[in-house]
Amino acid sequence: MSANKIPVAAVLILAVLSLSACGNTIRGMGRDTANTVDATQAAGRNVNQAAQ
């Protein structure tokens, strides 16, 4: 590998690793949001049952 290709390869590898980390973060945020919605709905059901 020539001296000019090594920095380019390093930048590409770092870019791929960074993008994969972003994908994991977005997926985790989606799960957290879904859990929040579920917890809010469950709390609403509990309040409704207590009011009856």
N, CA, C and O atoms as a Tripos MOL2 file, in Angstrom:
@<TRIPOS>MOLECULE
protein
  208   207    52     0     0
PROTEIN
NO_CHARGES

@<TRIPOS>ATOM
      1 N           0.8520   -1.1680    0.0000 N.3       1 MET1
      2 CA          0.0000    0.0000    0.0000 C.3       1 MET1
      3 C           0.8970    1.2290    0.0000 C.2       1 MET1
      4 O           1.8680    1.2940    0.7540 O.2       1 MET1
      5 N           0.5830    2.1780   -0.8210 N.am      2 SER2
      6 CA          1.4140    3.3690   -0.8930 C.3       2 SER2
      7 C           1.1320    4.2820    0.2910 C.2       2 SER2
      8 O           0.1270    4.1260    0.9850 O.2       2 SER2
      9 N           2.0230    5.2270    0.5120 N.am      3 ALA3
     10 CA          1.9040    6.1370    1.6510 C.3       3 ALA3
     11 C           0.6670    7.0250    1.5400 C.2       3 ALA3
     12 O           0.1430    7.4710    2.5610 O.2       3 ALA3
     13 N           0.2000    7.2860    0.3510 N.am      4 ASN4
     14 CA         -0.9800    8.1390    0.1720 C.3       4 ASN4
     15 C          -2.2790    7.4120    0.4840 C.2       4 ASN4
     16 O          -3.2680    8.0500    0.8450 O.2       4 ASN4
     17 N          -2.2960    6.0990    0.3530 N.am      5 LYS5
     18 CA         -3.5300    5.3440    0.5540 C.3       5 LYS5
     19 C          -3.7970    5.0260    2.0250 C.2       5 LYS5
     20 O          -4.9450    4.7870    2.4020 O.2       5 LYS5
     21 N          -2.7730    5.0190    2.8470 N.am      6 ILE6
     22 CA         -2.9460    4.6700    4.2630 C.3       6 ILE6
     23 C          -3.8330    5.6830    4.9870 C.2       6 ILE6
     24 O          -4.7500    5.2590    5.6900 O.2       6 ILE6
     25 N          -3.6190    6.9900    4.8590 N.am      7 PRO7
     26 CA         -4.5160    7.9290    5.5470 C.3       7 PRO7
     27 C          -5.9570    7.8540    5.0230 C.2       7 PRO7
     28 O          -6.9030    8.0010    5.7970 O.2       7 PRO7
     29 N          -6.1250    7.6310    3.7420 N.am      8 VAL8
     30 CA         -7.4600    7.5240    3.1690 C.3       8 VAL8
     31 C          -8.1720    6.3060    3.7530 C.2       8 VAL8
     32 O          -9.3480    6.3850    4.1090 O.2       8 VAL8
     33 N          -7.4750    5.1960    3.8510 N.am      9 ALA9
     34 CA         -8.0650    3.9810    4.4190 C.3       9 ALA9
     35 C          -8.4270    4.1960    5.8860 C.2       9 ALA9
     36 O          -9.4740    3.7350    6.3420 O.2       9 ALA9
     37 N          -7.5720    4.8890    6.6190 N.am     10 ALA10
     38 CA         -7.8440    5.1510    8.0350 C.3      10 ALA10
     39 C          -9.0910    6.0220    8.1960 C.2      10 ALA10
     40 O          -9.9140    5.7690    9.0760 O.2      10 ALA10
     41 N          -9.2330    7.0300    7.3650 N.am     11 VAL11
     42 CA        -10.4070    7.8960    7.4290 C.3      11 VAL11
     43 C         -11.6620    7.1130    7.0900 C.2      11 VAL11
     44 O         -12.6870    7.2880    7.7500 O.2      11 VAL11
     45 N         -11.6130    6.2620    6.0880 N.am     12 LEU12
     46 CA        -12.7790    5.4540    5.7190 C.3      12 LEU12
     47 C         -13.1900    4.5090    6.8480 C.2      12 LEU12
     48 O         -14.3770    4.3480    7.1290 O.2      12 LEU12
     49 N         -12.2190    3.8950    7.4800 N.am     13 ILE13
     50 CA        -12.5090    2.9810    8.5900 C.3      13 ILE13
     51 C         -13.1540    3.7460    9.7450 C.2      13 ILE13
     52 O         -14.1330    3.2800   10.3290 O.2      13 ILE13
     53 N         -12.6130    4.9120   10.0740 N.am     14 LEU14
     54 CA        -13.1940    5.7150   11.1480 C.3      14 LEU14
     55 C         -14.6100    6.1740   10.8050 C.2      14 LEU14
     56 O         -15.4730    6.2260   11.6810 O.2      14 LEU14
     57 N         -14.8500    6.5030    9.5500 N.am     15 ALA15
     58 CA        -16.1850    6.9290    9.1300 C.3      15 ALA15
     59 C         -17.1890    5.7900    9.2820 C.2      15 ALA15
     60 O         -18.3070    6.0020    9.7520 O.2      15 ALA15
     61 N         -16.7960    4.5950    8.8880 N.am     16 VAL16
     62 CA        -17.6960    3.4380    9.0080 C.3      16 VAL16
     63 C         -17.9930    3.1410   10.4770 C.2      16 VAL16
     64 O         -19.1370    2.8540   10.8290 O.2      16 VAL16
     65 N         -16.9890    3.2060   11.3250 N.am     17 LEU17
     66 CA        -17.2110    2.9610   12.7520 C.3      17 LEU17
     67 C         -18.1250    4.0260   13.3560 C.2      17 LEU17
     68 O         -18.9910    3.7110   14.1710 O.2      17 LEU17
     69 N         -17.9380    5.2620   12.9670 N.am     18 SER18
     70 CA        -18.7820    6.3450   13.4830 C.3      18 SER18
     71 C         -20.2280    6.1670   13.0540 C.2      18 SER18
     72 O         -21.1410    6.3550   13.8580 O.2      18 SER18
     73 N         -20.4430    5.8090   11.8080 N.am     19 LEU19
     74 CA        -21.8080    5.6170   11.3140 C.3      19 LEU19
     75 C         -22.4960    4.4400   11.9910 C.2      19 LEU19
     76 O         -23.6960    4.4990   12.2600 O.2      19 LEU19
     77 N         -21.7610    3.3820   12.2660 N.am     20 SER20
     78 CA        -22.3770    2.2430   12.9450 C.3      20 SER20
     79 C         -22.7510    2.6140   14.3710 C.2      20 SER20
     80 O         -23.7630    2.1350   14.8830 O.2      20 SER20
     81 N         -21.9660    3.4460   15.0170 N.am     21 ALA21
     82 CA        -22.3100    3.8970   16.3720 C.3      21 ALA21
     83 C         -23.5690    4.7440   16.3480 C.2      21 ALA21
     84 O         -24.3970    4.6420   17.2540 O.2      21 ALA21
     85 N         -23.7280    5.5740   15.3330 N.am     22 CYS22
     86 CA        -24.9450    6.3910   15.2080 C.3      22 CYS22
     87 C         -26.1710    5.5000   15.0280 C.2      22 CYS22
     88 O         -27.2270    5.7760   15.5970 O.2      22 CYS22
     89 N         -26.0400    4.4520   14.2510 N.am     23 GLY23
     90 CA        -27.1520    3.5350   14.0460 C.3      23 GLY23
     91 C         -27.5910    2.8790   15.3420 C.2      23 GLY23
     92 O         -28.7870    2.7250   15.5890 O.2      23 GLY23
     93 N         -26.6340    2.4950   16.1700 N.am     24 ASN24
     94 CA        -26.9730    1.8900   17.4560 C.3      24 ASN24
     95 C         -27.6610    2.8960   18.3630 C.2      24 ASN24
     96 O         -28.5940    2.5400   19.0840 O.2      24 ASN24
     97 N         -27.2170    4.1410   18.3390 N.am     25 THR25
     98 CA        -27.8210    5.1730   19.1800 C.3      25 THR25
     99 C         -29.2570    5.4430   18.7540 C.2      25 THR25
    100 O         -30.1410    5.5610   19.6030 O.2      25 THR25
    101 N         -29.4980    5.5420   17.4690 N.am     26 ILE26
    102 CA        -30.8520    5.8060   16.9720 C.3      26 ILE26
    103 C         -31.7760    4.6430   17.3010 C.2      26 ILE26
    104 O         -32.9310    4.8490   17.6730 O.2      26 ILE26
    105 N         -31.2720    3.4320   17.1670 N.am     27 ARG27
    106 CA        -32.0840    2.2520   17.4980 C.3      27 ARG27
    107 C         -32.4330    2.2640   18.9840 C.2      27 ARG27
    108 O         -33.5640    1.9580   19.3610 O.2      27 ARG27
    109 N         -31.4800    2.6110   19.8140 N.am     28 GLY28
    110 CA        -31.7260    2.6760   21.2600 C.3      28 GLY28
    111 C         -32.7310    3.7570   21.6200 C.2      28 GLY28
    112 O         -33.5610    3.5650   22.5090 O.2      28 GLY28
    113 N         -32.6620    4.8890   20.9390 N.am     29 MET29
    114 CA        -33.6310    5.9590   21.1870 C.3      29 MET29
    115 C         -35.0350    5.5130   20.8110 C.2      29 MET29
    116 O         -36.0010    5.8630   21.4900 O.2      29 MET29
    117 N         -35.1560    4.7500   19.7440 N.am     30 GLY30
    118 CA        -36.4590    4.2250   19.3440 C.3      30 GLY30
    119 C         -37.0330    3.2980   20.3980 C.2      30 GLY30
    120 O         -38.2270    3.3490   20.6940 O.2      30 GLY30
    121 N         -36.1900    2.4560   20.9610 N.am     31 ARG31
    122 CA        -36.6560    1.5470   22.0210 C.3      31 ARG31
    123 C         -37.0740    2.3290   23.2560 C.2      31 ARG31
    124 O         -38.0960    2.0240   23.8710 O.2      31 ARG31
    125 N         -36.2850    3.3400   23.6210 N.am     32 ASP32
    126 CA        -36.6200    4.1530   24.7890 C.3      32 ASP32
    127 C         -37.9490    4.8700   24.5830 C.2      32 ASP32
    128 O         -38.7670    4.9460   25.5000 O.2      32 ASP32
    129 N         -38.1610    5.3900   23.3860 N.am     33 THR33
    130 CA        -39.4180    6.0830   23.0970 C.3      33 THR33
    131 C         -40.5990    5.1230   23.1910 C.2      33 THR33
    132 O         -41.6380    5.4680   23.7540 O.2      33 THR33
    133 N         -40.4440    3.9380   22.6510 N.am     34 ALA34
    134 CA        -41.5170    2.9410   22.7200 C.3      34 ALA34
    135 C         -41.8170    2.5700   24.1690 C.2      34 ALA34
    136 O         -42.9810    2.4260   24.5440 O.2      34 ALA34
    137 N         -40.7790    2.4160   24.9830 N.am     35 ASN35
    138 CA        -40.9860    2.0890   26.3940 C.3      35 ASN35
    139 C         -41.6890    3.2260   27.1230 C.2      35 ASN35
    140 O         -42.5180    2.9800   27.9990 O.2      35 ASN35
    141 N         -41.3680    4.4650   26.7710 N.am     36 THR36
    142 CA        -42.0220    5.6190   27.3970 C.3      36 THR36
    143 C         -43.5000    5.6480   27.0550 C.2      36 THR36
    144 O         -44.3390    5.9100   27.9170 O.2      36 THR36
    145 N         -43.8160    5.3800   25.8030 N.am     37 VAL37
    146 CA        -45.2240    5.3490   25.3850 C.3      37 VAL37
    147 C         -45.9680    4.2460   26.1260 C.2      37 VAL37
    148 O         -47.0820    4.4600   26.6020 O.2      37 VAL37
    149 N         -45.3660    3.0800   26.2240 N.am     38 ASP38
    150 CA        -46.0070    1.9710   26.9370 C.3      38 ASP38
    151 C         -46.2450    2.3180   28.4050 C.2      38 ASP38
    152 O         -47.3170    2.0360   28.9410 O.2      38 ASP38
    153 N         -45.2590    2.9260   29.0540 N.am     39 ALA39
    154 CA        -45.3910    3.2870   30.4650 C.3      39 ALA39
    155 C         -46.4600    4.3530   30.6550 C.2      39 ALA39
    156 O         -47.2090    4.3050   31.6320 O.2      39 ALA39
    157 N         -46.5450    5.3080   29.7460 N.am     40 THR40
    158 CA        -47.5650    6.3530   29.8330 C.3      40 THR40
    159 C         -48.9550    5.7660   29.6700 C.2      40 THR40
    160 O         -49.8760    6.1460   30.3930 O.2      40 THR40
    161 N         -49.1190    4.8530   28.7380 N.am     41 GLN41
    162 CA        -50.4230    4.2140   28.5370 C.3      41 GLN41
    163 C         -50.8130    3.3820   29.7550 C.2      41 GLN41
    164 O         -51.9740    3.3860   30.1630 O.2      41 GLN41
    165 N         -49.8550    2.6740   30.3310 N.am     42 ALA42
    166 CA        -50.1350    1.8690   31.5240 C.3      42 ALA42
    167 C         -50.5320    2.7700   32.6900 C.2      42 ALA42
    168 O         -51.4440    2.4330   33.4450 O.2      42 ALA42
    169 N         -49.8710    3.8920   32.8440 N.am     43 ALA43
    170 CA        -50.2240    4.8270   33.9110 C.3      43 ALA43
    171 C         -51.6330    5.3790   33.6990 C.2      43 ALA43
    172 O         -52.3950    5.5350   34.6530 O.2      43 ALA43
    173 N         -51.9710    5.6690   32.4530 N.am     44 GLY44
    174 CA        -53.3190    6.1510   32.1570 C.3      44 GLY44
    175 C         -54.3760    5.1130   32.4870 C.2      44 GLY44
    176 O         -55.4360    5.4500   33.0140 O.2      44 GLY44
    177 N         -54.0960    3.8630   32.1830 N.am     45 ARG45
    178 CA        -55.0400    2.7850   32.5260 C.3      45 ARG45
    179 C         -55.1800    2.6680   34.0460 C.2      45 ARG45
    180 O         -56.2880    2.4650   34.5440 O.2      45 ARG45
    181 N         -54.0920    2.7900   34.7790 N.am     46 ASN46
    182 CA        -54.1330    2.6930   36.2450 C.3      46 ASN46
    183 C         -54.9670    3.8360   36.8380 C.2      46 ASN46
    184 O         -55.7440    3.6240   37.7690 O.2      46 ASN46
    185 N         -54.8050    5.0240   36.3030 N.am     47 VAL47
    186 CA        -55.5840    6.1680   36.7990 C.3      47 VAL47
    187 C         -57.0560    5.9580   36.4760 C.2      47 VAL47
    188 O         -57.9220    6.2510   37.3010 O.2      47 VAL47
    189 N         -57.3420    5.4540   35.2850 N.am     48 ASN48
    190 CA        -58.7280    5.2030   34.8890 C.3      48 ASN48
    191 C         -59.3590    4.1620   35.8050 C.2      48 ASN48
    192 O         -60.5040    4.3280   36.2260 O.2      48 ASN48
    193 N         -58.6410    3.1060   36.1150 N.am     49 GLN49
    194 CA        -59.1780    2.0580   36.9870 C.3      49 GLN49
    195 C         -59.3840    2.5900   38.4040 C.2      49 GLN49
    196 O         -60.3590    2.2310   39.0640 O.2      49 GLN49
    197 N         -58.4890    3.4270   38.8660 N.am     50 ALA50
    198 CA        -58.6230    3.9720   40.2230 C.3      50 ALA50
    199 C         -59.7980    4.9340   40.3160 C.2      50 ALA50
    200 O         -60.3960    5.0770   41.3820 O.2      50 ALA50
    201 N         -60.1330    5.5910   39.2190 N.am     51 ALA51
    202 CA        -61.2230    6.5690   39.2280 C.3      51 ALA51
    203 C         -62.5860    5.8770   39.1770 C.2      51 ALA51
    204 O         -63.6010    6.4910   39.5070 O.2      51 ALA51
    205 N         -62.6200    4.6310   38.7760 N.am     52 GLN52
    206 CA        -63.9120    3.9200   38.6370 C.3      52 GLN52
    207 C         -64.3770    3.3310   39.9220 C.2      52 GLN52
    208 O         -65.4370    2.7070   39.9670 O.2      52 GLN52
@<TRIPOS>BOND
     1     1     2 1
     2     2     3 1
     3     3     4 2
     4     3     5 am
     5     5     6 1
     6     6     7 1
     7     7     8 2
     8     7     9 am
     9     9    10 1
    10    10    11 1
    11    11    12 2
    12    11    13 am
    13    13    14 1
    14    14    15 1
    15    15    16 2
    16    15    17 am
    17    17    18 1
    18    18    19 1
    19    19    20 2
    20    19    21 am
    21    21    22 1
    22    22    23 1
    23    23    24 2
    24    23    25 am
    25    25    26 1
    26    26    27 1
    27    27    28 2
    28    27    29 am
    29    29    30 1
    30    30    31 1
    31    31    32 2
    32    31    33 am
    33    33    34 1
    34    34    35 1
    35    35    36 2
    36    35    37 am
    37    37    38 1
    38    38    39 1
    39    39    40 2
    40    39    41 am
    41    41    42 1
    42    42    43 1
    43    43    44 2
    44    43    45 am
    45    45    46 1
    46    46    47 1
    47    47    48 2
    48    47    49 am
    49    49    50 1
    50    50    51 1
    51    51    52 2
    52    51    53 am
    53    53    54 1
    54    54    55 1
    55    55    56 2
    56    55    57 am
    57    57    58 1
    58    58    59 1
    59    59    60 2
    60    59    61 am
    61    61    62 1
    62    62    63 1
    63    63    64 2
    64    63    65 am
    65    65    66 1
    66    66    67 1
    67    67    68 2
    68    67    69 am
    69    69    70 1
    70    70    71 1
    71    71    72 2
    72    71    73 am
    73    73    74 1
    74    74    75 1
    75    75    76 2
    76    75    77 am
    77    77    78 1
    78    78    79 1
    79    79    80 2
    80    79    81 am
    81    81    82 1
    82    82    83 1
    83    83    84 2
    84    83    85 am
    85    85    86 1
    86    86    87 1
    87    87    88 2
    88    87    89 am
    89    89    90 1
    90    90    91 1
    91    91    92 2
    92    91    93 am
    93    93    94 1
    94    94    95 1
    95    95    96 2
    96    95    97 am
    97    97    98 1
    98    98    99 1
    99    99   100 2
   100    99   101 am
   101   101   102 1
   102   102   103 1
   103   103   104 2
   104   103   105 am
   105   105   106 1
   106   106   107 1
   107   107   108 2
   108   107   109 am
   109   109   110 1
   110   110   111 1
   111   111   112 2
   112   111   113 am
   113   113   114 1
   114   114   115 1
   115   115   116 2
   116   115   117 am
   117   117   118 1
   118   118   119 1
   119   119   120 2
   120   119   121 am
   121   121   122 1
   122   122   123 1
   123   123   124 2
   124   123   125 am
   125   125   126 1
   126   126   127 1
   127   127   128 2
   128   127   129 am
   129   129   130 1
   130   130   131 1
   131   131   132 2
   132   131   133 am
   133   133   134 1
   134   134   135 1
   135   135   136 2
   136   135   137 am
   137   137   138 1
   138   138   139 1
   139   139   140 2
   140   139   141 am
   141   141   142 1
   142   142   143 1
   143   143   144 2
   144   143   145 am
   145   145   146 1
   146   146   147 1
   147   147   148 2
   148   147   149 am
   149   149   150 1
   150   150   151 1
   151   151   152 2
   152   151   153 am
   153   153   154 1
   154   154   155 1
   155   155   156 2
   156   155   157 am
   157   157   158 1
   158   158   159 1
   159   159   160 2
   160   159   161 am
   161   161   162 1
   162   162   163 1
   163   163   164 2
   164   163   165 am
   165   165   166 1
   166   166   167 1
   167   167   168 2
   168   167   169 am
   169   169   170 1
   170   170   171 1
   171   171   172 2
   172   171   173 am
   173   173   174 1
   174   174   175 1
   175   175   176 2
   176   175   177 am
   177   177   178 1
   178   178   179 1
   179   179   180 2
   180   179   181 am
   181   181   182 1
   182   182   183 1
   183   183   184 2
   184   183   185 am
   185   185   186 1
   186   186   187 1
   187   187   188 2
   188   187   189 am
   189   189   190 1
   190   190   191 1
   191   191   192 2
   192   191   193 am
   193   193   194 1
   194   194   195 1
   195   195   196 2
   196   195   197 am
   197   197   198 1
   198   198   199 1
   199   199   200 2
   200   199   201 am
   201   201   202 1
   202   202   203 1
   203   203   204 2
   204   203   205 am
   205   205   206 1
   206   206   207 1
   207   207   208 2
@<TRIPOS>SUBSTRUCTURE
     1 MET1         2 RESIDUE 1 A MET
     2 SER2         6 RESIDUE 1 A SER
     3 ALA3        10 RESIDUE 1 A ALA
     4 ASN4        14 RESIDUE 1 A ASN
     5 LYS5        18 RESIDUE 1 A LYS
     6 ILE6        22 RESIDUE 1 A ILE
     7 PRO7        26 RESIDUE 1 A PRO
     8 VAL8        30 RESIDUE 1 A VAL
     9 ALA9        34 RESIDUE 1 A ALA
    10 ALA10       38 RESIDUE 1 A ALA
    11 VAL11       42 RESIDUE 1 A VAL
    12 LEU12       46 RESIDUE 1 A LEU
    13 ILE13       50 RESIDUE 1 A ILE
    14 LEU14       54 RESIDUE 1 A LEU
    15 ALA15       58 RESIDUE 1 A ALA
    16 VAL16       62 RESIDUE 1 A VAL
    17 LEU17       66 RESIDUE 1 A LEU
    18 SER18       70 RESIDUE 1 A SER
    19 LEU19       74 RESIDUE 1 A LEU
    20 SER20       78 RESIDUE 1 A SER
    21 ALA21       82 RESIDUE 1 A ALA
    22 CYS22       86 RESIDUE 1 A CYS
    23 GLY23       90 RESIDUE 1 A GLY
    24 ASN24       94 RESIDUE 1 A ASN
    25 THR25       98 RESIDUE 1 A THR
    26 ILE26      102 RESIDUE 1 A ILE
    27 ARG27      106 RESIDUE 1 A ARG
    28 GLY28      110 RESIDUE 1 A GLY
    29 MET29      114 RESIDUE 1 A MET
    30 GLY30      118 RESIDUE 1 A GLY
    31 ARG31      122 RESIDUE 1 A ARG
    32 ASP32      126 RESIDUE 1 A ASP
    33 THR33      130 RESIDUE 1 A THR
    34 ALA34      134 RESIDUE 1 A ALA
    35 ASN35      138 RESIDUE 1 A ASN
    36 THR36      142 RESIDUE 1 A THR
    37 VAL37      146 RESIDUE 1 A VAL
    38 ASP38      150 RESIDUE 1 A ASP
    39 ALA39      154 RESIDUE 1 A ALA
    40 THR40      158 RESIDUE 1 A THR
    41 GLN41      162 RESIDUE 1 A GLN
    42 ALA42      166 RESIDUE 1 A ALA
    43 ALA43      170 RESIDUE 1 A ALA
    44 GLY44      174 RESIDUE 1 A GLY
    45 ARG45      178 RESIDUE 1 A ARG
    46 ASN46      182 RESIDUE 1 A ASN
    47 VAL47      186 RESIDUE 1 A VAL
    48 ASN48      190 RESIDUE 1 A ASN
    49 GLN49      194 RESIDUE 1 A GLN
    50 ALA50      198 RESIDUE 1 A ALA
    51 ALA51      202 RESIDUE 1 A ALA
    52 GLN52      206 RESIDUE 1 A GLN
